[in-house]
Amino acid sequence: MIKELKILEIFTLLIFNVLLYNNIYIIIINTMAIYLGMYSFKIFEEDIGATPSEIIIRYLFGFITASFMIFLISLFSAQLLQNYNLLKIFISSFISIPVLHLLFFKYERKYIKPLRYVVYGKKNYYKNILEEITKKSRGNIVFIGYIETLEELEFYNNNVNYDRLLIANPYISDKMKKYIEKRNIKKEYITSIAERFLKRIPLKIMYSFEEYYKIYFSEKEEPKLKRVIDILFSVVLLIIFSPVMLLISIVILLESGFPLVFRQKRFGKNQMPFEMIKFRTMDKKGKILKSGKLIRKTRVDEVLQFINVIKGDMSIVGPRPEIEKFHNQMLRNINYYEIRYQTKPGITGWAQIYYKYTQSLEDYKRKTEYDLYYIKNRSIMLDLQIMLKTVETMFFHKGQ
């Protein structure tokens, strides 16, 4: 239903902008900019755990992002600049979308029936994953039974009302394939439904569908514009943060003296070692500086890593690089962990905005699942989305 909501959102924004403007060029630019701004901060998702203040802040960030994008585009068009109006953008962002969301989700919970799936696979093997999918889908997807044989599928097909067959076992007999095709049974693989709702690739699913994922990961290429964007963003952000960097340097110098910078061995693309740099937040005895607490909390100690990005050791977006101890430990204990090194490590990443701070082996396994999702689905648009969501993550102090 989220897909239908997004289509409805674009249509509603378009209608509002038609009412506010009389130029088709301005209408299209504003509609798309507002949509992208709102999408970046999860406005199109119903987050049950979000507080009212957090939701308001998300709308505010979406509005600011949209306004900034429209302003940048307007600099190249006198017509757009002349019609640039924050009040109109505010009306489109803060009135049309929240009202439509409220009505849509109330309608969805009350009237729309959930999709009923029959699962081809062992009953308890994916139990926790399927329960999480049901929860993440807000009850719009339910799993009503399990089958392992063609005879069981025939029974469900003849006696039970269900919508789709979920393939949770990659090994399907030719007879079952022919039966599914002949009966026009709608099917979906657990690989796609798990990624769509969980935003990660569970290691258990990765293991079962290993051949599929091996082919996918081996053929995945780095977006060609990624390096250009990395350099441009890094240079601009280093210039913007230069006064902050100067202030941090003075504070650290006054409190603890030299050195100002902390260097540590990390591992990058293809497991090549490099020195990652950040502002020092601890003294020589390993105690956190008074200023270090605030520096860490606001995460401005990471700003120097844009230098690593310019040097080519890191990217702005990617899996976080680990210290040597954890790097070696996780390679030994987590299946498919080495896939993280198909791309450069990042200052921020998919796991950082979706998962908590990692403290145990199980945490690292879950974090790896998010990293695998990013590597499989990485693109320029996903990178931009992660950059924008990182602002939100920093604001609410979520993630790592």
N, C-alpha and C positions, 0 to 999 in steps of 0.2 A: 504493500500500500504506500510505502514511502515514495516509490517511483511515480505513482499516480498523484501524490501530494506535490511533488516537485513540478510536475506538468501543470497542475492547478495553480501553483505559486507563480510560475512564469506567466501564465495567462492572466492572473489577477494583477500582477505588477504591470503587465502590458496595458490592461484596462485603465489602471490608475494613472499611468503615464500618458495615455491617450487623452484622459480628462484634464491632465495638468499642462500638456504641451500640444502644439498643433503642427509639429514638424516630425515626420517619420524617422529621420536620422537621429534626432535627439531622443525620441521615444525608445528606439532600439538600443542605443548606447546606454541610456540610463537604466533601462530594464535589465540588461545583462550585467552591468556593473553592480547594481543593487543585489541581484541574485547571487553573484559570485562573492560579494562581501558578506552576505548573510550565510551562505553555504559554508564558508570558511570557519564559521564559529558555531557549527552544529545547530543552527536555527531550524533546519529541516528535520531534526530528530527530536522525538519526545523522550527527554531524559527524566525519568521518574525521580532519580536521586538529586536532581538539581534544586537548589533553593531559589526562592523568588528573586533575591538580590543577584544571584549568579545568572539567572535567565535575563534579567534586565541589563546586566553588564555585557552579556553576549550580544544582545540586540544593539547596545551602544557601540561595541567594537565593530559589529557588522556595519552599522551606520557610518562610523568614522572611516572604515576601510572603503566602503562604497563611495563616500564623498570624496576621498582622496583619489581614488581611481578615476572618477568622473572629472575631477579637477585636472589631473595629469593629462588626460585625453583632451580636455578643453584647451590646454596650452597650444595644441596643434590645430585648433579650429576656432576662428573668431566667432562663428555662429554659436558654437557650444559654450564658449566663454561668456558670451553676452547673455545666454539663457541659464547660466549656472546659478542655481537657487537652492540653498541648503534647506529652506523650509519645505520646498516641494519634495526634496529627497527624503527629508524626515517623515513627511506624510506617507510616502510610498513605503518606507522601511518600517516605521513604528506603528502604523495603523492597519494597513492592508494585511501584512503577514501575521501579526499576533492574533488578530480577529479570526482570520481564516484558519489558523492552526487550532485555535480553541474549538471552533465549530467542527473541523475535520476530525480531530481526535475523539471528541464526544460522539460523533456519528459513527466512527470506526468501532469504538468500544461497545456501542449499543446495537448496531444493526448488521455489521459485516461479519459473516461467519468465518471461522478459521479454516485454513487449508488442512485437510486431513491426509496424512501420509502413512503408507504402509512401508516398512523398512525391510529391504532385502539385506540381511546380515544377522549376526549373532545378537541375541536379545540384550545381553548386559555389557557387551564390549564397548559400545559408544553411549551407554546410558547417561553418564554425566554430561557429555558433549551435547546430546540431543535435548536434555533438560535445559541446558544453558541457551540453546537455540530457541526453544519455546519461550523462555524468559525474555531474551533479547528481542524477540519478535512481538512482544507484548501479548502473547497468547494467540497471535494470528496464524501460527503454525503449531500443529499438534501431531504426535506420532501415536497411532492407534493400534499398531500391531507389528509383528515381526514374522518374516518368512525366510526359509532356507532352501526350499525345494519348489519345483514347478507345480507340484500338486497343491502346495499351500497357496501359491499365487492364484491358481485356478479357483480355489475355494473362496479367497477374498474377492476375486473378480466377479464371482457369481452370487455371493451372499452378503457382501459388506459394501456399504457406501463409502467410498474414499475418493480423493481427488488425484493423488499422484503416488508414484512408486519412487522411494528413495533408494538409490543404489549405494549401499555401504560395504559392498564386497566386490572387488574388481574382477573376480572370477565368475563369469556368467556362462552357463552352457549355451550351446547353439540353439537348442530346443527352446530355452527360455527367451533368448533374443528374438527368435521367430515368433513366439507367442506374444511377446510385448508389441512387436511391430504389427502383427496381424490384428490384434485387438485395439490398436492405436492407444495404448496405455501411455499416459503422460509420465515421463520419468525425469528425475533430477539426481545428480551425483552429490554425495555428501561433501565432496571437495568444494563444490561451488557454493552450496548452502552454508557451510561452515565459514568460509571466507566472507560471504556476504553479511552474515549477522555477527560473527565473532571478531571480524577484522584481524584474524590471525590464522596460521596454519597449524592446527594441533599436531604434535609430533606423532600421536597415535594414528592419525589419518595419513600423515606423511609416510609412515612406515607401511601401511596397507596399500597405498597407491604410489609406491616408490618409483616404479617405472614411468608413470605419467609425469611425476614431478621432476625426475632426472632429465627427461627430454625437455621439459619446459624451462628449467633452470639453465640447461646447457645452451639453449637457443636465445635466452634473454640477453639483450644488448643494452649498454648504457645510453641514455638519451644524448644525442649529439650536442645539444645546447647546454647541457648541465655544467660543463667546465666554464663556459662563457658567463653563465649566470652566477656561478660561484665567485669568479673574479670580480665581476661588477658589483655584486652585493657586498662582498668583503671589503672592497676599497671604500665604497660609500659608507658602510657601517663603521669602519675604522675612523673615518673622518668625523662622522656624527658623534661617536663615542670618545673622541680624542680628549675633550675637556674632562670627561668622567675618568678616563684612564690617567690623566695627569693628576687629578684629585686623589685617586686611589694610590698612585705612586707616592705622593706626598704623605698620605696618612700612614701607609706601611713603613715608609722611611722614618717618620717621626716616632712610631711606636716600636719598631723592631730593627730598623736599619736595613742594610743590604743583606742578601740579594732581594730584589723586588719580584723577581720571576721564579716560578717553580717549574722545573723541567723533569719529565718522567718518560720512561720508555713505554711506548704503546705499539700496537701492531695494526698495520693498515691493509690495503688491498693486497691480495695474494700472500698475506701473513708477513709482509715486509715490515721490519721494525722502523720506528721513527721517534723523534723526541717531541712530545706534546707539551705546549707551554701554557701556563695560566698564571695569574697573579698569586703570589704566596699568601696564604691565609693562616699559616701555623708558624710557631717559633722553632728553634733548633731542637727543642726537647719534645716536639710533637704536640704541643698545646695550642689550641686555636686562639688566635689573636682576638682582642676585643673588637677590632674593626673587621676581623675575618668572619665573624658571625653574620654581620650585615651583608658583607660582600658575598658570602656563600648563599645567603637567603635570597638575595636579589639576582644571584648567578652572574654578576658582572665580572667575576674572576675568569669566566670562560671567554671574554671578549678577545683576549690575545690569540685565541685559537683561529681567528680569522687570518692571522699570519700563516698558520699551518695550512689553511685553505689556499692562500695565494701561492705558497710554496709547492702545493700539489700533494701534500701528505694526507690531507683531509678534504672533505666536502662539507658544505653547510648542512646538508641532510644525508643521513646514513646511519647505520648501526653505531652505537657508541664504542669507541676503542677501549679495550680492557688493559689493565696492568698485566705484566708478564705472569704473575702467579695465577691469576684467574684465567688468563688466556690458555695456559697449559692445562689447568684443572678442567676447564669446560670442554676443551678438545678431547680429553680422555673420557669424560663422563656424559656428554650430551651428543646424541646422534644428530648428524647433519649440521653441527655447529660450524664446521668449516665453510659452509655455504655463505655465511655472513661475510666472508672475505672475498666474495666475488665483486664487491664494490668498495669504494673508499669509505672509511668511517666518517661519521658526521658530528657536528656540534650539537645538533638536535636530530631526533628521529622518530619513527612511528612508535617504537616501544616507549620512548620517553613521554609521549603525549597520551598514551593509552594505558601505561602500566606504572606501578609504584616503584619505589627504590628496591633494588635487588639485594637480598641478604642471605638467602639460602640457595641450595642447588635447585630446589623446585621453582624458586623465583627466577633463577637463570633459565630454566627450561621454558617457563612461560614467556619470558622476555625474548628468548630465541624464536618462539612461535610468531611473535609480532615482527621480529626482524626478517624472518622468512617470508612473511606476507609482504613486507615492503620490497624485498629484493625481487619477488615474483611480479609485483604489480607496479614497480617504480616507473615514474614518468615525470615530466616537467610539471604537469598539473598537480600530481600527488605531492611533489616537493614543495610547490607553492602553498598548497593546502596545509602541509606540516609546518611550514614557516609561520603562517598566520595563526595556526592553532597553538604554536609554541608561545605566542604572546599571551593567549588565554591560560595556558598551563602555568606560565610564570606568574600571572596575576593571581591565580587561585592556589599556587604552590602545590600543584599535583604533578605526578610523574617523577622522573628522576632528573 
